[in-house]
Amino acid sequence: MTVNRAAVRRLRELVNAFEQTVKEAGEDGAPAGPLYAAFMQQGGTLPQFEAIMAALVEAGRLKKRGHCYFSA
């Protein structure tokens, strides 16, 4: 498998943007809908969004309660 460095860099930027947005939302959390809408505007799909967010939760970088994400 060939590693596409540009894709890896883009994914890293995306993950950082999700984390920063959730952090800025504070204790009220960041609703998944607007996060997904922003991701969709960049050509992302719902399964991709769900996989990325699940990975961030699994890694302990975010927490999820209901349909909101919170800083870990």
Helices and strands as residue ranges (DSSP letters): H 5-25, G 26-28, E 30-31, H 32-41, H 46-58, E 62-65, E 68-71
